[in-house]
Amino acid sequence: MSILIDENTHVLVQGITGRDGSFHTRQMVADGTKIVAGVTPKKGGQDLDGIPIYNSVAESMQKHKVDATVIFVPPPFANAAVREAADAGVPLIVCITEHVPVNEMLSTYHYVKSKGSRMIGPNCPGLISPGKSKIGIMPARITRPGSIGVISRSGTLTYEVVYALSEEGMGQSTCIGIGGDPIVGSGYIDLLELFENDPETSAVVVIGEIGGEDEEAAADYIKNSMTKPVAAFISGRTAPPGRRMGHAGAIISGGKGTPEAKVKAFQDAGVPVADKPDEIPALLRARLS
Amino acid sequence: MNVQEYQGKELFKSYGIPVQDQIVVTRAADAREAAEKLGGFVVVKAQVLVGGRGKAGGVKLAKTPEEAEQRASDILKLTIKGIPVEKVLIVPAAEIRKEYYLSLTMDRTSKSLILIVSAEGGVDIEELAVNEPEKIKRIPISIDTGVDTATIMPHLKEVFGTDELAAEALDTVQKLFKLYTEKDCSLLEINPYAIVDDGHLMALDSKVNFDDNALFKHDDIQKMKNPEEDSADEAVAKEAGLSFVSMDGDIGCMVNGAGLAMATMDIIKLYGGEPANFLDVGGSSNPDKVVTAMQIITGNPKVKSILINIFGGITRCDDIANGLLTAMKRIDIQVPMVVRLIGTNEVEGRKILTDAGFEVASGLSEAVEKVVKIA
């Protein structure tokens, strides 16, 4: 098992004809993902390497069983694309697009919940259950099947940790980038709970960064509700307060979101915090033995 | 994006939130004229995008137009937290009977907008939140359904005391909500929100932040941009779609992804080095961005070595490699570089760079160790 996606997940691509959308669709197919259809308005009837393209999500769902959708549309249209997928009843919506207007996403967040769908992202690399399925943009070749769950607010930093795990022979059950924005569809706690309940996951890595208090809340959850070992890494220890470090969510302001508070929260919860991504495998191994 | 106090108040005014008459000047002589127009007895306030200007001597009372000119002259010579004061705001000196605090922002944890209100205005709200949290009310407001009068009124009555003042505050809250949602704000703060001479509530200061991701929708807000918000380098970077923050060290960094860029800086420090900047070349694959990034990094005379750390996901290593070669042709790069390239299309990317004589590392710790050594 794995969480959220596996070899039977049928995936739709919204924004399949764009530069990034088409490139990563081909990558996903090469990585074994079952891409059943794509959506680009006004391009219905065309295809991408034989993958049929439709004008809307609803239209594609009349022809195909869709378990998940991945969104590559440009920022001005990303909220509408998420809502369209929720309206059509797609259970899992993964929004890769970055620079999505935050207030619109706040409203979209509640809309998606009200429709009963689960959203990952925006501004995220997606997720992969190695050897089974990949939704998004993570480079599959650095992953390997196994039992470590990975949750991260960052994209490329996730790769760094996954790479370190794979190099040490520690494969992954599922790796998820939750996104670097202030409002994201699924947070640490939602996913920690899934990993805790997944029989194939033996331990979890949480990769956090400065800004907000989500890591502190995650630490609390781990302390009270997790039986599986967890290790963490926090980026932004050298970031100056008051400056937004790329991600809309990564800013230390009003004395909140400091790396010290996050490291302390994890340590208080019995979660070891690595100084460098390549220290993670050893920390986990010590806890697993 | 942040704006100056006077710009925030102009926005408040356009939404019907009570503010004082105000005049902004850049020369001390104009301050005298402005003070005359505003009745002579005025406050002269430095317009800078950083907090703590009062403590830095950036806010002064002036009893006469002559005094206003003198005060303006003093304040225009100040540099507050590294930012030279270029504008001062002149407002009438109000007789303040009581100061409150009012702000509207987003709460990430509850996934809601949040109205923050306190009867202890004029103070540092963050200090108050730590020391006397019971004096601050936090009232959730749905971004979809807006201000619910029935929920909010009891809180406002408690804070403001009378029905009349609570009704005035409610009116301001409704207008703040309208401004917040229509202009895609991320913070609207009035501190102090004060009862002045005439017994009514008024915004005596403003702090307004906008969501950068939504600026494309608002030409009017973009026009309010103050160039001093970004350093010259940061402005160039933003124009090119790069995320850049300058730091004090000597190791230039170009990284893809904000999280990895922060982690790279952290690891440089761990190995005893000091990063010169945070630079995220972003999630898409555009060789031109690499050229601009290299121009910005090498334009900093403090930079003694450069670390390029790319872990390709949506970014393709071959695009980065091509961009780097183009940059080398266009600009004369004198400082040594360490390139670490891994992920999507890394084989192609590495080949391009090794064919061109670059040394390419694959481990991050190894790459950082090298770049710290040569800095």
Contacts between the chains, C-beta under 8 A, distances in Angstrom:
chain1	res1	chain2	res2	distance
A	19	B	284	7.8
A	19	B	285	7.9
A	20	B	284	6.4
A	20	B	285	7.9
A	20	B	314	6.0
A	23	B	316	7.9
A	24	B	314	6.9
A	27	B	344	7.4
A	75	B	213	6.6
A	75	B	216	7.7
A	76	B	216	6.7
A	76	B	217	7.8
A	96	B	314	7.4
A	98	B	282	8.0
A	98	B	283	5.6
A	99	B	212	7.9
A	99	B	213	4.7
A	100	B	213	6.0
A	101	B	184	6.0
A	101	B	211	6.0
A	101	B	213	4.9
A	101	B	214	3.7
A	101	B	217	7.2
A	102	B	106	7.1
A	102	B	184	7.7
A	102	B	186	6.7
A	102	B	211	4.7
A	102	B	213	5.9
A	102	B	214	7.0
A	103	B	106	7.6
A	103	B	143	6.2
A	103	B	180	7.6
A	103	B	181	6.3
A	103	B	184	5.4
A	103	B	185	7.8
A	103	B	211	6.4
A	103	B	214	6.8
A	104	B	214	7.4
A	106	B	106	6.4
A	106	B	111	6.6
A	106	B	112	7.8
A	106	B	113	7.6
A	106	B	143	5.0
A	107	B	143	5.1
A	107	B	144	5.5
A	109	B	111	5.8
A	110	B	111	7.1
A	110	B	142	7.9
A	110	B	143	8.0
A	110	B	144	6.4
A	125	B	313	5.3
A	125	B	314	7.4
A	137	B	313	4.6
A	137	B	314	4.4
A	137	B	344	7.9
A	138	B	313	5.8
A	139	B	312	6.3
A	139	B	313	5.8
A	139	B	343	4.5
A	139	B	344	5.0
A	142	B	342	7.7
A	142	B	343	7.0
A	152	B	259	7.2
A	153	B	259	6.5
A	154	B	257	6.1
A	154	B	258	6.6
A	154	B	259	2.2
A	154	B	260	6.5
A	154	B	263	7.9
A	155	B	257	4.9
A	155	B	259	6.7
A	155	B	260	7.7
A	155	B	283	7.1
A	155	B	313	5.6
A	155	B	314	7.7
A	156	B	255	7.6
A	156	B	256	5.6
A	156	B	257	3.1
A	156	B	259	6.5
A	156	B	260	3.9
A	156	B	311	4.2
A	156	B	313	6.1
A	156	B	315	7.9
A	156	B	343	7.8
A	157	B	257	6.3
A	157	B	259	3.6
A	157	B	260	4.4
A	157	B	262	7.9
A	157	B	263	5.3
A	158	B	259	7.6
A	159	B	260	7.9
A	159	B	311	4.6
A	159	B	313	6.1
A	159	B	342	7.9
A	159	B	343	6.1
A	160	B	260	6.1
A	160	B	263	7.0
A	160	B	311	5.9
A	160	B	364	6.3
A	163	B	311	7.7
A	163	B	342	7.1
A	180	B	258	5.9
A	180	B	259	6.7
A	182	B	106	6.6
A	182	B	108	5.0
A	183	B	106	7.6
A	183	B	108	6.8
A	183	B	111	6.5
A	207	B	259	7.2
A	209	B	258	7.7
A	209	B	259	5.4
A	209	B	262	6.2
A	210	B	262	7.3
A	212	B	108	4.9
A	212	B	109	7.7
A	213	B	108	7.4
A	213	B	109	6.2
A	214	B	108	7.1
A	214	B	109	7.6
A	217	B	109	7.0
A	233	B	263	7.5
A	235	B	259	5.1
A	235	B	260	7.6
A	235	B	262	4.0
A	235	B	263	4.0
A	235	B	266	6.1
A	236	B	262	4.2
A	236	B	263	8.0
A	236	B	266	7.2
A	237	B	262	8.0
A	237	B	266	4.6
A	237	B	269	7.4
A	238	B	247	7.7
A	238	B	262	7.5
A	238	B	265	4.6
A	238	B	266	5.2
A	238	B	268	7.8
A	238	B	269	5.0
A	238	B	275	6.5
A	239	B	262	5.9
A	239	B	265	7.5
A	239	B	278	7.3
A	240	B	245	7.5
A	240	B	247	7.2
A	243	B	245	5.1
A	244	B	245	7.9
A	245	B	243	7.7
A	245	B	245	6.5
A	245	B	258	5.8
A	245	B	261	7.3
A	245	B	262	5.4
A	245	B	278	5.7
A	246	B	243	4.1
A	246	B	257	7.8
A	246	B	258	2.7
A	246	B	259	8.0
A	246	B	261	6.2
A	246	B	262	7.6
A	246	B	278	7.0
A	246	B	280	4.3
A	247	B	258	4.4
A	247	B	259	7.1
A	248	B	211	7.5
A	248	B	212	7.2
A	248	B	213	6.3
A	249	B	108	7.4
A	250	B	258	5.9
A	250	B	259	7.8
A	250	B	262	7.0
A	254	B	126	4.6
A	254	B	129	7.6
A	255	B	126	5.8
A	255	B	130	7.1
A	275	B	266	7.9
A	275	B	270	5.9
A	276	B	267	5.6
A	276	B	270	6.6
A	276	B	364	7.6
A	276	B	365	6.1
A	277	B	263	6.6
A	277	B	364	7.0
A	278	B	363	7.6
A	278	B	364	7.0
A	278	B	365	5.8
